């Protein structure tokens, strides 16, 4: 017995201790079990029935038992019995169905499970022309279950679950259905509050959107795009820094995408995404000040910078290779893509020069500086679409005030996207247009909340809201389905992700510009706090740093002046 015990304990204690063994990894996530909030629909087919559905909204143990009082019963004597559950909020995870008893042609029955980020997605068919999909996660499937079983189905990203009894002349008794919420149990160290509750809700919705995507690696979406898209990571990482501070999911993801992209390949096969990798590293170093981690990137970073320098043509313009991409809203606009990529190349070499200087690579530093000088000689169309125009401001190629007036501020929120909207807001802030930025956030990101969003979406257009029903309701005849009836490119209809990390930009932006937080020295050793409340009366919050949390309060006095109270760790100099 002692030998058996010793072998078992040796195995348990050895698990996860070898960083080089891919099979010895701990899962950093936890599981929480949720009860549905409501039953949105039950079938009313002739001869079929759903009994005691409300029992699923009650608390039950997670143990199947021989006896269960008042189970939910699905009886199928014709077209099929089914029901639609709403868990009240988007989650990443699975469901567990506790089957008391079932009877059909044999000792088991088949049930169909459909996950949905919207109610109508959970009600959809795969071939209904609205692009319902099983891409990246199996959200529509039929499983076989037996009596006294408790199968788990998933994982996916979802809020709604439809359960149907498939087999004719059968029934199933269900004790309970639990949502299994799988996530990292981490502290929200940062926060943001102001006198506008709509902005507060937007800040936390962006934070929660990113949090759901912080799985074993940092994903872009929890239903579709459960991948490391390194360009999409940039706004996600900016939000992570404002909400959580350091988290190992960021370097873990940056290192994986580096290791699976040997030179001279481009990350995710997209040339601009390798630039985003550089920009993320610069921001990560400035926030965390981890020089040793930056040194680990030196060899790869050097090769990448040399490759980017080779993308400057004899005309001093950018000549980035395929795939040439800014965001989906810019697709097909070749001039806008050219302008945006040119600006991104300037940004890459500027930050590359700073990192080379820090790493002591004087020769490459000088080459990067020379590359920027050459790129600045080339005249780009600074009045291209809003995405490209914003990047020219961020790269220092255009006057912020002029471009904001003539391009970015025209028609308010029209022409922006959930991804590049963050950079449009950044550029408009450089022009001092904070009040209109706040209005844009209220209208555009707040527009998703008005239609039932609990996380921010892969894409959104306020024009979609005309005569449309929200994602939390079944769509009646004569109204549009805001999820299934809209979208293009890779996000048509139900294929569109309704929890997409690249849409979380306002969370970072509100902390940076309204609270006024600017990191001036690596590791937040020096932090400038220069608030701009726009039309707000007050704003307060917390910002995480390696030395601890900075607590900030800004209030406008009767004369319109902003009075601030700041409490920062002694290691941080506030300017």
C-alpha positions, -999 to 999 in steps of 0.1 A, spaced: 0 0 0 28 24 9 44 17 -25 12 25 -43 7 57 -23 43 67 -30 39 62 -67 7 82 -68 21 111 -48 52 112 -69 32 114 -100 9 142 -86 39 162 -73 58 159 -106 29 172 -128 35 206 -142 70 210 -129 88 206 -163 85 237 -185 98 217 -214 72 190 -212 41 200 -231 22 172 -214 29 185 -179 10 218 -179 -14 232 -154 -46 247 -166 -46 283 -152 -84 285 -154 -112 276 -130 -147 263 -134 -178 278 -119 -213 264 -123 -242 287 -133 -280 283 -133 -300 296 -162 -317 329 -156 -348 323 -177 -366 300 -202 -371 320 -234 -390 294 -254 -405 259 -252 -419 240 -282 -456 237 -287 -457 210 -313 -488 187 -314 -482 156 -293 -450 169 -278 -446 186 -244 -421 203 -221 -431 199 -184 -416 216 -153 -391 237 -173 -390 262 -145 -373 237 -122 -341 243 -143 -340 278 -128 -338 264 -93 -307 254 -74 -298 217 -75 -268 197 -64 -243 186 -91 -249 150 -83 -272 127 -103 -295 108 -79 -320 80 -82 -348 102 -72 -355 138 -83 -386 158 -74 -403 175 -103 -377 170 -131 -380 188 -163 -395 164 -188 -393 165 -226 -417 142 -244 -414 136 -282 -443 120 -299 -441 139 -332 -419 168 -344 -398 171 -313 -398 188 -279 -373 216 -271 -365 246 -250 -343 277 -251 -323 287 -219 -308 321 -212 -279 323 -188 -282 361 -187 -246 369 -197 -220 357 -223 -196 331 -209 -169 308 -222 -173 272 -213 -197 242 -215 -229 229 -202 -236 199 -181 -270 181 -184 -281 159 -155 -303 131 -169 -325 113 -144 -342 89 -168 -349 85 -205 -367 60 -227 -368 55 -264 -361 28 -289 -333 15 -267 -317 24 -234 -306 58 -245 -320 89 -264 -304 115 -286 -306 152 -277 -295 181 -299 -276 210 -282 -272 244 -299 -252 272 -283 -258 308 -293 -243 342 -285 -277 355 -294 -311 339 -289 -317 336 -326 -283 319 -332 -293 292 -307 -326 287 -327 -309 286 -361 -302 258 -385 -268 252 -401 -283 256 -436 -307 285 -431 -286 309 -452 -275 330 -422 -240 315 -419 -245 295 -386 -213 276 -382 -193 250 -362 -160 268 -371 -135 268 -342 -160 254 -316 -187 228 -320 -218 248 -312 -244 226 -329 -243 189 -322 -264 157 -314 -253 135 -285 -265 102 -271 -274 102 -234 -285 75 -210 -303 74 -177 -284 86 -146 -258 103 -167 -244 139 -166 -227 146 -199 -207 178 -205 -211 195 -239 -188 222 -253 -168 243 -249 -178 274 -268 -187 310 -263 -224 314 -255 -252 330 -235 -281 309 -248 -286 271 -251 -313 253 -270 -320 216 -260 -341 194 -282 -351 158 -279 -344 142 -313 -358 106 -312 -395 100 -319 -417 83 -292 -392 91 -265 -389 111 -233 -361 124 -211 -362 136 -175 -337 164 -167 -328 172 -131 -308 204 -140 -287 221 -167 -256 239 -154 -235 264 -173 -198 256 -168 -180 290 -168 -143 285 -176 -121 315 -170 -91 329 -152 -99 339 -116 -80 371 -116 -85 404 -98 -98 435 -116 -70 458 -101 -79 487 -123 -113 504 -125 -131 535 -138 -161 554 -126 -176 587 -136 -209 605 -134 -220 589 -167 -232 554 -159 -233 545 -196 -195 551 -199 -189 531 -167 -208 501 -182 -188 504 -214 -155 503 -195 -165 472 -176 -180 455 -206 -147 460 -225 -128 446 -195 -151 416 -193 -148 410 -231 -110 408 -228 -112 387 -196 -133 360 -214 -106 358 -241 -78 353 -216 -80 316 -217 -49 293 -218 -37 318 -244 -51 352 -254 -77 347 -280 -96 371 -301 -130 354 -298 -144 327 -276 -169 312 -302 -150 318 -334 -114 330 -337 -102 310 -307 -68 318 -320 -38 341 -313 -44 369 -338 -14 391 -329 -27 423 -345 -60 419 -327 -40 415 -295 -29 451 -294 -61 467 -281 -66 436 -259 -32 440 -243 -38 478 -238 -70 469 -220 -53 441 -199 -27 467 -187 -55 491 -176 -76 464 -159 -53 435 -147 -18 449 -150 7 420 -156 -7 387 -166 13 357 -180 -12 351 -208 4 380 -227 40 369 -229 29 333 -233 9 343 -264 36 366 -278 62 339 -274 40 312 -291 33 333 -321 70 342 -324 81 305 -321 56 293 -348 65 321 -372 102 316 -382 118 342 -404 111 354 -431 74 345 -425 48 371 -413 28 365 -382 -7 350 -390 5 354 -427 -4 391 -424 25 416 -428 10 443 -406 5 417 -378 43 413 -373 43 451 -368 17 448 -341 39 422 -324 66 449 -321 42 476 -309 28 452 -283 63 445 -270 71 482 -267 39 489 -247 44 458 -226 80 469 -217 69 504 -209 42 492 -186 61 463 -169 98 474 -173 109 438 -177 142 443 -194 152 406 -192 121 396 -211 128 423 -237 163 409 -241 148 375 -249 132 390 -280 164 407 -293 174 381 -319 139 378 -334 132 415 -331 165 423 -349 156 400 -378 121 414 -380 133 450 -381 158 442 -409 129 426 -428 108 457 -423 136 480 -434 137 460 -466 100 470 -472 110 506 -479 111 511 -516 134 533 -537 105 558 -537 108 559 -499 72 544 -497 62 512 -480 61 481 -501 48 456 -476 40 422 -491 8 403 -491 -14 399 -471 -20 436 -468 -45 443 -441 -56 471 -418 -91 459 -408 -121 445 -426 -137 479 -430 -107 490 -451 -107 459 -474 -107 468 -510 -96 504 -504 -61 500 -517 -51 536 -511 -63 535 -475 -44 503 -469 -12 518 -484 -15 549 -463 -22 528 -432 7 504 -438 31 533 -445 21 548 -411 24 515 -393 59 510 -408 69 544 -394 55 534 -360 73 501 -361 107 516 -368 102 544 -343 95 519 -315 121 495 -329 147 523 -326 137 529 -289 140 492 -281 173 488 -299 187 518 -279 175 501 -247 191 468 -258 224 485 -268 222 477 -305 235 510 -318 239 499 -354 203 488 -358 191 518 -339 207 540 -365 193 520 -394 158 524 -379 162 561 -375 174 564 -411 144 543 -422 120 567 -405 137 597 -421 132 581 -455 96 572 -449 88 607 -439 100 620 -473 72 601 -489 38 618 -493 8 597 -482 -29 605 -485 -36 616 -450 -73 620 -458 -79 584 -467 -105 565 -447 -107 571 -410 -87 541 -401 -57 551 -422 -60 588 -414 -59 579 -376 -27 559 -381 -10 588 -399 -16 610 -368 -3 583 -345 28 580 -367 34 618 -366 28 621 -404 -2 645 -402 -15 674 -381 -40 660 -356 -62 691 -356 -66 693 -394 -72 656 -399 -96 654 -370 -117 682 -384 -116 671 -421 -117 633 -416 -121 618 -382 -149 640 -368 -169 639 -400 -202 620 -395 -193 611 -359 -193 573 -354 -199 565 -391 -170 548 -409 -153 533 -378 -150 497 -367 -148 479 -334 -110 471 -340 -96 503 -355 -121 525 -336 -96 524 -308 -69 541 -329 -94 566 -342 -102 576 -306 -65 578 -299 -59 601 -328 -89 623 -320 -76 626 -284 -43 639 -298 -64 667 -314 -80 674 -280 -114 663 -291 -123 644 -259 -159 654 -257 -168 642 -292 -148 610 -285 -170 604 -254 -201 609 -276 -187 584 -301 -181 558 -274 -216 564 -259 -233 560 -294 -212 533 -310 -201 509 -282 -232 519 -262 -253 510 -292 -243 473 -287 -254 475 -251 -288 489 -262 -293 457 -282 -285 432 -254 -247 430 -256 -229 418 -224 -196 417 -244 -185 437 -274 -188 424 -309 -164 415 -338 -181 443 -358 -210 466 -355 -228 493 -375 -255 515 -360 -274 513 -393 -281 477 -384 -303 488 -355 -330 502 -377 -361 481 -371 -340 454 -355 -345 432 -324 -318 427 -298 -297 396 -293 -316 387 -261 -350 382 -278 -367 361 -304 -372 382 -335 -409 387 -345 -421 389 -381 -414 422 -397 -382 430 -377 -346 424 -384 -323 400 -366 -293 422 -356 -271 391 -354 -282 369 -383 -292 395 -409 -260 417 -410 -223 415 -415 -198 408 -443 -163 395 -450 -156 368 -424 -184 379 -400 -215 373 -420 -247 366 -400 -243 341 -371 -207 335 -380 -201 369 -365 -185 367 -330 -203 387 -303 -174 385 -279 -143 398 -297 -113 411 -277 -103 436 -304 -134 457 -296 -123 465 -260 -104 497 -269 -126 521 -250 -116 505 -217 -79 514 -223 -88 547 -238 -110 560 -209 -82 552 -184 -56 568 -206 -73 600 -217 -101 607 -192 -82 596 -162 -51 610 -180 -26 582 -174 6 583 -196 36 561 -188 68 580 -193 94 556 -181 96 518 -183 79 499 -155 57 530 -147 86 545 -128 74 579 -140 37 584 -148 22 616 -161 -14 622 -150 -31 648 -172 -69 643 -172 -94 656 -197 -130 651 -185 -147 663 -217 -183 669 -206 -180 649 -174 -182 663 -139 -159 638 -123 -140 606 -129 -121 584 -106 -104 550 -107 -74 528 -102 -46 519 -125 -23 489 -119 15 491 -121 43 468 -111 48 488 -79 11 487 -70 -21 505 -78 -24 543 -85 -56 557 -71 -69 588 -89 -98 612 -84 -106 641 -107 -135 666 -100 -145 697 -117 -150 727 -94 -176 755 -98 -152 775 -119 -147 745 -143 -112 737 -131 -102 701 -125 -90 693 -90 -72 660 -86 -63 636 -57 -37 610 -65 -24 583 -42 5 564 -58 31 539 -45 63 556 -34 83 539 -61 64 559 -88 70 595 -96 39 614 -107 44 644 -130 
